[in-house]
Structures are given as C-alpha cells and as structure tokens.
Amino acid sequence: MTSANSRQSEYPIDAFFLKRWSPRAFTGEPITKETMLTILDAAHWAPSSGNGQPWRFVYALKGTPDFDVLLDILVESNQRWAKNASALIILISKTYRVSSTGERRHAHTHAFDTGAAWFSLAAQTMKLGLYAHGMEGMSREKAMEVLGVPDGYRVEAAAAIGHLADKDTLPEDIREREVPSKRKPLAEVAFEGRFMGSAD
C-alpha cells in the first residue's frame, strides 16, 4: 500500500497518483503563455484511437478579456472559486472521423481519448508545481455558441489551473470540501471476467 496526501491505496502504486488532486483554492498568481502551452503540449501527446487526436482546447489566461468569457461559461458555484485560477480551459472533442472515401463516421472513443488528454494535462500541471481542477458544471450550449464550436464537436468539460492557496481563502461553504477525496474500494469498480457491479 502507498500513503500520501492523506490518502492510502490498496496496492503499491506510485505516490504521484495520490498526490494529484483537484483543489479549488488558487492564489490568482499569473502563469505565462509558455507555461500554458507546455501543459497543453503534454496533453496533446496523449494516446488516441488510430491517432485521431480528437481533443481540442480553448484556453484563456487570467487578466485577459478571454478569461472572463470562459469564466462566464461556468455555473455560478464554480465561478466563485475559479475566478482566482491562473488559466481556464474548455475541453472539446471531435465526434467523427472521415473515412478514406470522405464519409463522416462516428468516433466511438472521442470522449475516452479526450479524457486521456485531460489526465495528461493534469499530470503535466502537477509536474510544474501547479494544480488542475476539472469541472462538469458549465453551460455547454453557451460554450458552443460563444466559442464558435462547429457541429461535429462536443464540449466535454472545463478546467481551472493555478497555484495552490490556503483553503481559508475560499468562501466558508466551500472550505470544508477542500481536502483530497478518497476512493471507493477497488472491488466496487474492477471485476475479473465479467461485470459484477450494482446498477447505481
């Protein structure tokens, strides 16, 4: 077993996986465009089915007009803390492939592949001494419209990146959740030979 960051694994995994977590408390300290592009370049090297690379990233650095545009896409409860991030990202996936005959075909793994890119992004962020927090809470319809996302693409998630701040900088109702989360027992999510989990 491995212990780190007030977490403990059931098997001897690398401590990096326990140290990675998704804080909400950020200092607001800026990062450079080069740092942002370094993070996105690492994400861009994620594995993908047939090397399709379906991921797309729309990003904005704090202090730019685009940052406010991306912040406004988030639900209000996420805006309350994400406003102090150094950068915001909207992750988008291309939902189709084009065959050799020019026919559009559904890309079954577009979200799976973009998820791999997200984890690569989060890992590179940690390697740079920063933190990344992925978010579901956003208006995908607004993102499609405001960011000019064309048909055939799907807005998957948002992410905030920044320098870790003390949790006391958060609004009181969010502060109590500012701890690395635990995980379900491995036996509830990993099954040998056939699916044996519950429906919920």
N, C-alpha and C positions, 0 to 999 in steps of 0.2 A: 504493500500500500504506500501511496505517496501523500504527504501532507504539505500544504502550502496555502497561504492566503485564507486561513480559517476554513479550509476545505480538506476533504480526505477522499481519495479514490479507493476503489475496491481492489485494484490491481496496480502494479508498479509502473504507472505512466510517467511521462516527463512532467516535471513540475510546471513547465510553461502553460500547460492546459488548465491548470488550477489557478495560476496567476492571472490568466486572461479573464476579465470580467467587464461588465458594462456599467460604469458609473454614470451618474447624472451631474455630479458636481464638477464644473470646469472653471478655470480661472479667467477665461476670456483672453488670455495671452495669445497674440497672433502667431501664426506659423507662416513660413514663406511658401511661395508658389512652388519652388523646387521641392520642398518637403512634401507638399500635397501631391505633386506629380510622381515623386518617388513611391508614395503609398499606392497610388493608382497603377503605377507600372508593375508593382508586385502583384496587385490584383489581376492585372492583365495577363500574367503568366500562369493563371490557374488552369487546371485541366478542363477540357470540354469535349463533348462527343463529336468525333470527326473533326476536331479542331475548329468547330463552328464559331467559337468566341461570341456567344450571343449577348454578352453583357455590354451595357452602355452606362456611363457615369456622367451625371450633370453635377458639377460642384461649384461652391462659392466660398470664398474666404471672408472671415469676419472683417467688417469695416468697408465692404464693398456693397453697392446697391443690390447686386445679385444675392447677397446673403439674406437680405430682408425678404426678397422674393421667395427664396427657398424656405425661410422660416415661416412665412405665411401659409405655406402648403401644409405644414404640420398642424395637428389638432392643438387646441389651446393648452391642454395639460402638458404636452411636450414642448411647446413654445416657452413655457415658464422657465425651464432649465436649459433648453437647447440654445437659447439666445446668448448664453455665455460660452458656447463652443468656439473653437478656433476656425472650424470649417463645417459645412453641411454638404451632404451628398445625397442625391436621389439615384437609386439603382434601378435600372430598366433592363428588360430582356427582349430580345428579338424572338418572336414566337414561331417563326417559319424558317425553312431552308428553301433554297432554289435548286431544283434538280438540274441535271446536265441538259435537259430539254427546255429549261426555263420555267418549269412548273413550280408553283409555290406549294410546299408541303409542310404540315405541322411539325415543329421541332419538339418532340416529346420531352426532351431533357433541358429545355431552355431555362426553366426556373432552377433546376438542380445545378446546372452549370454556373448560373449567376450566383447561387448560394456558395459555390466553391470559391468564386471570385471574392465574395463578401468575406469569407473566412481568411483568405489570403490578405485582403485589405486590413482586417483586424489584426492579423499576426504581424504584418509589417509595421503597423501603427505601434504595437507593443514593443517591437524591436527598436523603435526610435524613442522610446520613453514616453509615448503618448497613449491615449486610450480612445477606443471607439465604442459607440453605443448605437446599435441598430434599432430601428423603430418601425412598427406596423402602423402606428397612429398618425394618419395623414389623409388628405383628400387626394385620391388617385385621379379623380376627374379633373380637379383643379391643376394637378401636376401635368396631366396630358395637355390641357389647354394652354396653360401659362408657359410651359417649357417647349411647346411646339412638337410634342411627341407624335409621330405619324402612326397611322393604322399599321397593324402587324407587330407592334411593340406593346409591352405591358409594364406598367410601373409596379415594381416589386416591393420596395422598401425605401426607407430613408436612413441616414446615419449621421451622427454627430461625432466630431473628432476634436480632442483638445487635451490640455494639460490638467491633471487631476487637482482639484481643490478640496479643501476641508468640507466635510458634509454639512457643517454648520452654516455654510453659505447658501444652502438650499432652503426653500420655504419649509416651514415646520412639518406640514403634512406629507412632504416627500422624504424628509430626512430619515425617517425610521426605515425606509426601504433601501437606503444607501449602504448595502452590505453585499458582498459576493454571495450569490444564490447557491443553494445546494442542488442536488440532482436526485431524481427517482432512483431506486435500486436498479442496477443493470439488468436484473432478471425481468423487470417490467417492460423493457424495451428491446431486449436481444433474445431471440429464440432459436434453438437448434433444430433444424429440419423442417419446421412448419410454424405458421403464425399461431401463437397461443395467448395473445393478449386479450384484454377485455375491449368492449366496443367503445368505451369512453376515453 
